[in-house]
Structures are given as C-alpha cells and as structure tokens.
Amino acid sequence: MQLFDLTRPAAPLLPIVISVPHAGTAFPDDIQAELRPSLLPPDDTDWFVHRLYDFATELGLPILKANYSRWVVDLNRNPDSSPLYHDGRVLTGLCTSTTFLGEPIYQDERTVVAPDEVARRKALYFEPYHEALQQLLDETKARFGQVLLWDCHSIRRQVPAIHNGPFPDLILGSADEASASAALIQQALEQLGSGSYSLSHNTPFKGGYITRHFGRPEAQQHALQLEMAKDVYMDDTEQAYSPERATQIRAVLRQTLSTLGQSLFTA
C-alpha cells in the first residue's frame, strides 16, 4: 500500500495545502499481528476527514492524506516523542502503546515501543509524509509567493482523559499565534465563527507537531490546525458519516478556505 494519497487539483488556484494525517486505517501485517483485535479498527481514527474535505480540489488545493493508522506512527507528534502539552492530559507519543483512554493497544500490554522499532517506523512512515508535505508547500509558495498549510483533524465530542467536558464544535490551533500571521488567524476565526458552530482558539488544542513545525510565517509559510468534534459531520454515535451534517460544515469550510486563499493570493 502507498504511504499516502496525494490528490492534486486540475490546476492550482489558491496558495493552500490540505493535510489529513490521521484518517488512515491501514496496518503493516507485522504490526497488526501484535495489536489487540478487539480494538481494531482504532476509534482514535479521524474518520472520513478526507471525505469531508474532498471539495478542496474544486478550489484548486492539493490534499495529502496518510493511509496508515496513527497507531503505526503518529504524524502529528514530535519526532522525539517529547510532550506537546504539560497540563496533565493523557498523552500519546510518536509510536503509541495506548489509546487516548490509556488502554494498552498491544496484546503483550507493553508500555513503550522499543527504540529501534520507533526509529524504523519513523524512517519508513513519518519522514516520507513530512517530506512530501514540505515539497507541496515549496511548490505552492514558489507559485504564489506564500502558502498556508491547513491541517485537518477530528475527535470524539468527549474524551475525559484529555479534557473535562465536551469539546467545542471547532478548535483552531495556531501554536499560540506563532504558526501564522495575525491577519490570517483573525480571518480564519471570523470565517469559522460566522455560522452556528461553537469555536475556540488554542484551547484545548493549539496545534500539534505539523502546525508547530511547518508554521513559519516569517518565511511566508503559514500553518493552522482545525480540530472538529466528530458529531459535527457524523451521526450522534460518531460511527457513521452524516451527509446532512457534513453538507452544513462543508459550506463553512469552503468559505473559510476560499477567503483565506484569496487573502493570501492578493497579499
């Protein structure tokens, strides 16, 4: 299986690159054989996010979507597994050994993945995705003069091990306003907040490794992460895609990306 799918538009029209790092469900046979079958497929998957954003090519935006599960390697964690947060929430590293709820995912209930195995997965799965992403950003920036990386995520409405109470509908992460220009951040907040969806900024998610690493506004390379509660576009059980709900949020996402893209294009 390919490590990732890259869907290019017929023509690049706006300076935005879409990243979907957590919608993959595939496993190499050797890794899957060691996992607890009762936990497969992983509930931690960002289900259907690539489908939710498939309108992006109509706007002239490329979409990079990882095919392997985040349980193989987490493309949005620091490559040295250093924690992204220090507030007591349950944390998962580059190669997790637990679910978001702290459940062991391996049959032998190992608490860590061996360092040599982490290094192997990093080389095979982590680095190629980030290299492809940087290449897309470089291509887009060369064409337009600047570029925005839009990193797409979703999460269950409630995950007590991470956050007390339900999450807002939408959470924009800008690495404490360091990953994109102030004008772009403000514009994104205005567009996302223009509908009926609840919205927060940098709380409780401020963007993971992708946003923090690729966001270099001083170099005209901006990055923003959008986390979304799954029932915004899925049914109440957060198991099935809801076309009706998805249509509503897709309209907001389309308007947001169009506005941000035009702003970058004319800057």
N, C-alpha and C positions, 0 to 999 in steps of 0.2 A: 504493500500500500504506500502511496505517496505520503510524505510527512505533512504536507499541507496542500490546500487547493488555492490557487490564485485565479480569480475571475477578473479579467480586465474589461473595461467598457469598450464600446466600439471606437470611441475617441475620448481622450482625457479632456474634460471640460472645466473642472474645478480643482483647486490645489488641496485636496483632502485624500487621505489614505485610510481605509477602514481595516481594523484588525479585530479578529474574533479568535482569541487564543484558547477559550475554554469550552467550545461546543463539540469538540472531538469525543468520540466514544470508542475508538479502536485501541486494541492492545496487541503487542507482540505476543506470540504464543508462550514464550518462556516466562514472561511476567504474569500473564493471565493465569497460568497454571499455579502460581503461588498465592493468588488472591482468594479471599473468601467468596465462594459463588453466591451466597445469599445477598451480597452487597452489590452485585452486578446486574444491570449497568449502574454506574455510580450516580447517586442522587445529586452529587456535587457538580454534575454537568450543567453548563449554561445551555439548557435545552432550547433548540430551534432559533437561537440568536442569529445565526447566519441566514435563516429563512426570513426573520423579521426585517433584516437589513438588505434583502436582496434587491430592493428598489435602487440601491446606491449606484449600480451600473447605469441606470437610466439617467442619473445625474452626472455621469461621466467620471465615477470614482471607482478605483480598484478595491477589491475585497480580498484580504488574506485570511484564510480560515484553517486553523490547525485540525488535523484529523485524529491525532492520538489523544487519549484521555489525559487530563491533568494529573491522574494518578501515575502515569508513566513519568512525566516531568511537568512541573508547573511553570509555564512560560511567563507567568506574571509574578514570580518570586525572585528575590535577589539570588544571583548565581552562587553565592557562598552560603545561602540559606540564613543569612542574618535577618532578624525580625523586621518586618515593615512597620509594626506598631508595638507600643510598650505600655498598653493600658489594661493588661490582664486578660484579654480575649484569647480564645483558643487559636493558635497559630499553626499553619502548615508550611513546611519548607519546600525546597526545590523538588525533592522526591519524598512525598509524604508517606507516613506509615499509619496515619489515622484519617478518619473522616472529619468534617467540621465539628462533629459532636464528640470527637475524641475516641471513636470506636476504632479498634485495630482493623486494618484492611487486609492484612496478610494472615494466612492460615496459621503460621507459626507465632503470630502475635508479636513480631519483632517491633521494637520501639524506634529503631532507626534503620535506614537503608545503608548498607556498607559503603564506605567512602569510595572504593574502587568502582562500585556499581553506579554510584551517583555521578562519578566522573565519566563513565561510559555513556550514561543516558544524556548527560549534559552535551557531550560531543555529538551524539547521534541525533538528538531531538531538539535540544534547546538552542544551540548555536545556529543551526541552519535556518530556523524560523526568524531569529533576530537579524541574521544576515540578509534574508530575503526582505524583511521589513525595512531595514536601512536602505537597501537598494531601491525599493519603491519610493521611499522618502527622497532619496537623492535624485531619482529620475523626475519626480514631481517638482521638486524645488528647482531643478535645472530648467524645467519648462516654464514655471510660473514665478520664480524668484523667492517664493516662500511656500511653506507647506504646513498642514495640520494633520496630525495623527489622531484619529478618533477610535479609542479602544473600547470595545463593546462587551458588556458583562450583564449577568442576571443572577439573582439569588432568591431563595425562598423568602417569603414575607417575614417569617420569624425564624431566627437561628439564635436561641438563647445563649449558646456558648460564645457568640460573637458580640451580641448586642441585646440589652434588655428592652423588650417590647418590640412591636412591629417596625420594620424599616419603612421609610417614606417610599412613595412610588418611584421616584427618580433621585439619584445621588450623583452630582457632578463632582469629579475629583480633579483638582488642579495642582496637587502637591503643595498645598498651602500657597497657591497663587504663583508658584515658581515655574510651572511647566508650560505656560502660555502667556501671551501678553494680557495685560489688564483689560484691554478693549475687547479681545476675543472672549475672555472669560465672562465679562459682563454681558456681551451679546448672547452667548450661549445660555446664560441664566435667564435672560429676558425671554428668549425664544422657548426654552423648555418650561418656563413658568407661565407662559401665556395661555395655556389651556387649563384643564381641570385637575391636573396631576399635582400631588404634593411633591415638593422639591427641597433638597438640602444641598449644601455646598461643603465638601471636605469632611462631612460628618455623617455617618461613622467611617466612610471610606474616602481617602484623599488621593487614590490612585496607587497602583502597585508599581512593580519594577518597570513595566513598559512605559508608563506615563512619566515616571521619575527619570528614567534613563534617556528616553528619546526626546523629552521636552527640553529644548534648548532655544528659548525664544530669542536670546541674543544673537543666535545664528539663523534666525528666521525659520526655525524648525520647532513648531508648537505641538503640544500633545495634551489631550484631555481624555479622561475616562468617564464613561457613563455606566453606572450600576443601576439596575432596574429590578424592582420586585417582580417575581415571575408571574404573579396573578394579574399584572398589568396587561400581559399578552397571552396568558394561558388561562385555563379554567380554574375554578376555585380549589381544586385538588392539586393544582400545579403539576399535573401529569400530562395534560393534552393541550395542544395549540388551540387557541380560540381565535378563529378568523375575524369575528366581530370585534373583539377587544384589540387584536393586532392591527386591524384597519385604523382604529382610532389613534393608537400611539404612533403608527407609521406616518400618519399625516403630520404629527408634531415633529417627528424625527426628520422627515423630508424637508419641512420648512426650516428647521434648525440648521441642517447641513447646507441647504441651499443658501440661506442667509450668511452663514459663516464663510462658505466658499466664495460667494460674491464679494464679501468684505475683504477677503484675502486677495482676490483677483484684482480688485480695484485699488488696493492699498499702494 
